[in-house]
Amino acid sequence: MIESLNSPHVARVKALIGSRGVKERKAAGQFVAEGLQCAREALSSNSGPRIETLYVTNKGRSKVEEVSDLSAFNVVDVSDEVMKEMSETITPQGILAVCTIPQVNLNSIALNGSRRFIYLSEVQDPGNAGTILRSADAFAMDAVITSPGSVDMYSPKVVRSTAGSLWHIPVFESVAIDEVLATGVKAFSLGAAGSKSLSQYQMSGDTLAIFGNEARGLTTGQNMESIEVVSIPMPGNAESLNLSAAASIVMYHLSNMPR
């Protein structure tokens, strides 16, 4: 059992979640996932990020062993003090995994005329990004794609917000919108000034739903002129919807269309 706060294991984890975490994660090809829910999905999933090292306290080990066989994984026992030093949460669950970031390519998804993709254009709020990915999993979207300038999808806050869905749906980061449109998908964006109501929107092939920055929306210079803008009818008094709430409504609508 690791009990020293000066252990290289502690330094490794803290580097992945610290102020230079984005750079460290990209260099190492690894990220940190905390808690039982993420660990359960990572241990049982045949796709998505793979666990490289699983750190557990005595209580954490008991929790994980109730849901998964750990014999095939690299498990390292740590003290409660060490887990607290490695964790970003105030009350750690005693379970923390260092996982590999999947090496994926957009061309790995074959278009078939009924694919549904989500594109986050310079979305920077970790909670919104993680919640949107979770909803994309719930509504059976085929992938989540992010633009350059969007939040790191493997940052601790995003990973926690996905509630384990990161292991269920492919994520493609820092892909320019032109590259996605070049695949032939039919794209539309969400906006208050949309020319068509979401309830009127019908898929006509592989579809890309584009969501812009929380404050600025979609920026110019993205070859968006030819892309249809769709709005969500709001008969109530609220001026606008939170980005993740709006995205969930759009994905629900898309999920009800026949494939």
C-alpha positions in Angstrom: 0.0 0.0 0.0 1.2 3.5 -0.9 1.2 5.8 2.1 3.7 8.5 1.2 2.4 11.7 -0.2 5.7 12.1 -2.0 5.2 8.9 -4.0 5.8 9.2 -7.8 2.2 7.8 -8.2 0.9 10.9 -6.5 3.0 13.2 -8.6 1.9 11.5 -11.8 -1.8 11.9 -11.0 -1.5 15.5 -9.8 0.3 16.4 -13.0 -2.7 15.0 -15.1 -5.2 17.1 -13.1 -3.1 20.2 -12.3 -2.9 23.6 -13.9 -0.8 22.2 -16.7 -3.1 19.2 -17.0 -4.1 19.8 -20.7 -0.5 19.7 -21.8 0.3 16.7 -19.5 -2.7 14.7 -20.7 -1.9 15.2 -24.4 1.8 14.4 -23.8 1.0 11.2 -21.8 -2.1 10.2 -23.7 -3.7 9.7 -20.3 -6.4 11.2 -18.1 -7.9 10.7 -14.6 -11.4 9.4 -13.9 -12.6 9.5 -10.3 -15.4 7.6 -8.5 -17.3 4.4 -8.7 -19.5 5.2 -11.6 -16.6 6.0 -14.0 -14.6 3.0 -12.7 -17.6 0.6 -13.2 -18.0 1.7 -16.8 -14.3 1.6 -17.5 -13.9 -1.9 -16.0 -16.9 -3.4 -17.9 -16.6 -1.6 -21.2 -15.1 -3.3 -24.2 -14.6 0.1 -26.0 -13.6 3.6 -25.0 -10.7 4.6 -22.7 -8.8 1.7 -21.1 -7.7 1.7 -17.5 -3.9 1.8 -17.1 -3.8 2.0 -13.3 -6.6 1.8 -10.8 -5.9 3.4 -7.4 -8.2 2.3 -4.5 -8.4 2.7 -0.7 -9.6 -0.1 1.4 -13.2 1.1 1.2 -12.8 1.9 -2.4 -11.6 -1.6 -3.2 -14.6 -3.1 -1.4 -17.0 -1.0 -3.5 -15.4 -1.9 -6.8 -15.1 -5.6 -6.0 -18.9 -5.6 -5.6 -19.4 -4.7 -9.2 -16.3 -6.0 -11.0 -13.5 -8.6 -11.0 -10.2 -6.7 -10.6 -7.9 -9.7 -11.3 -7.2 -8.6 -14.9 -6.3 -4.9 -13.9 -3.3 -3.1 -12.5 -4.7 -2.2 -9.1 -2.6 -0.1 -6.6 -3.8 0.2 -3.0 -3.3 3.6 -1.4 -4.1 5.2 2.0 -7.0 7.5 2.6 -4.5 10.4 2.9 -2.8 9.6 -0.4 -6.2 9.3 -2.2 -7.2 12.7 -0.8 -4.0 14.2 -2.1 -4.6 12.8 -5.6 -8.3 13.7 -5.7 -9.9 16.9 -7.0 -13.1 16.2 -5.0 -13.7 17.3 -1.5 -14.9 13.8 -0.3 -13.2 11.2 -2.5 -14.9 7.9 -3.0 -11.6 6.1 -2.7 -11.5 5.1 -6.4 -9.4 6.8 -9.0 -8.3 5.5 -12.4 -5.6 6.6 -14.8 -6.9 5.8 -18.2 -5.6 6.0 -21.8 -7.0 8.5 -24.2 -8.3 6.6 -27.3 -6.5 7.3 -30.5 -9.4 7.8 -32.9 -9.9 9.1 -36.4 -13.1 10.6 -37.8 -12.8 8.4 -40.9 -13.3 5.4 -38.6 -17.1 6.1 -38.6 -18.7 4.9 -41.8 -21.6 7.0 -43.0 -24.8 5.1 -43.8 -27.4 7.8 -44.4 -28.8 7.8 -40.8 -25.8 8.7 -38.6 -26.3 11.4 -36.0 -23.4 13.5 -34.8 -23.0 16.4 -32.3 -20.5 19.2 -33.0 -19.4 21.5 -30.2 -18.0 24.7 -31.6 -15.7 26.5 -29.1 -17.8 25.2 -26.2 -15.7 25.9 -23.2 -17.8 25.1 -20.1 -16.8 21.7 -18.7 -20.2 21.1 -17.2 -22.0 21.8 -20.4 -19.6 19.7 -22.5 -19.9 16.7 -20.1 -23.6 16.9 -19.8 -24.0 17.2 -23.6 -21.9 14.0 -24.0 -24.0 12.2 -21.4 -27.2 13.2 -23.3 -25.6 12.2 -26.6 -25.1 8.7 -25.1 -28.7 8.6 -23.7 -30.2 9.6 -27.1 -28.0 7.2 -29.1 -26.0 9.8 -31.0 -23.1 8.2 -33.0 -20.3 10.6 -31.9 -19.4 13.9 -30.2 -17.0 16.1 -32.2 -15.4 19.2 -30.8 -13.8 22.1 -32.6 -10.3 23.6 -31.9 -10.7 26.0 -29.0 -13.3 23.8 -27.2 -12.8 22.4 -23.7 -10.6 19.4 -23.2 -13.0 16.5 -23.1 -10.7 14.5 -20.8 -10.4 17.2 -18.1 -11.5 16.0 -14.7 -14.7 18.2 -14.6 -15.8 17.0 -18.0 -15.1 13.4 -17.2 -17.2 13.7 -13.9 -20.0 15.4 -15.8 -20.3 12.6 -18.3 -21.2 10.2 -15.5 -19.5 7.3 -17.3 -20.9 8.0 -20.7 -17.4 8.7 -21.9 -17.0 4.9 -22.3 -20.1 4.5 -24.5 -19.7 7.1 -27.3 -16.8 8.1 -29.5 -15.2 11.5 -29.0 -13.3 13.3 -31.7 -11.4 16.4 -30.5 -10.2 19.5 -32.2 -11.7 18.8 -35.6 -12.3 21.8 -37.9 -15.9 22.2 -39.1 -14.8 22.1 -42.7 -13.3 18.7 -42.2 -16.6 17.4 -40.8 -18.7 19.0 -43.6 -16.3 17.5 -46.2 -17.6 14.0 -45.2 -21.0 14.9 -46.7 -23.1 15.1 -43.6 -26.2 17.4 -43.6 -25.5 20.0 -40.9 -27.8 22.4 -39.1 -27.1 24.8 -36.2 -29.2 25.9 -33.3 -30.0 29.5 -32.9 -32.7 31.9 -31.5 -33.1 33.4 -35.0 -33.6 30.1 -36.8 -35.7 30.1 -39.9 -37.3 26.8 -39.0 -38.7 25.4 -35.8 -37.0 22.2 -34.4 -40.4 20.5 -34.6 -40.4 21.0 -38.3 -36.8 19.7 -38.9 -36.5 16.4 -40.7 -33.3 14.4 -41.2 -32.3 13.9 -44.8 -29.2 11.8 -44.5 -26.3 11.6 -42.1 -26.9 14.6 -39.8 -24.6 17.0 -37.8 -26.1 19.2 -35.1 -23.9 22.2 -34.3 -23.9 23.9 -31.0 -21.9 27.2 -30.4 -20.1 28.9 -27.6 -22.2 29.5 -24.5 -21.8 33.3 -24.7 -21.0 34.1 -28.3 -22.8 31.4 -30.2 -21.2 30.4 -33.5 -18.3 32.7 -34.6 -17.9 34.0 -38.1 -15.5 32.5 -40.7 -16.7 28.9 -40.2 -18.4 28.5 -43.5 -21.8 28.5 -41.8 -23.6 30.6 -44.4 -25.2 27.6 -46.1 -26.1 25.8 -43.0 -29.7 25.9 -41.9 -30.4 27.5 -38.5 -33.1 25.8 -36.4 -34.8 27.3 -33.3 -36.5 25.7 -30.3 -40.0 27.1 -29.7 -40.3 28.6 -26.2 -43.9 29.6 -25.3 -42.9 30.5 -21.8 -41.2 33.6 -20.4 -37.6 32.4 -20.2 -35.3 34.4 -22.6 -33.1 31.5 -23.4 -32.1 27.9 -22.5 -28.8 26.6 -21.0 -26.7 25.1 -23.8 -26.8 21.6 -22.4 -30.6 21.8 -22.0 -31.1 23.0 -25.5 -28.7 20.4 -26.9 -30.6 17.7 -25.0 -33.9 18.8 -26.6 -32.4 18.7 -30.1 -30.9 15.2 -29.5 -34.3 13.9 -28.2 -35.9 15.2 -31.4 -33.3 13.5 -33.6 -33.5 10.3 -31.6 -37.2 10.0 -32.5 -36.6 10.1 -36.2 -36.4 6.7 -37.9 -32.9 5.4 -38.9 
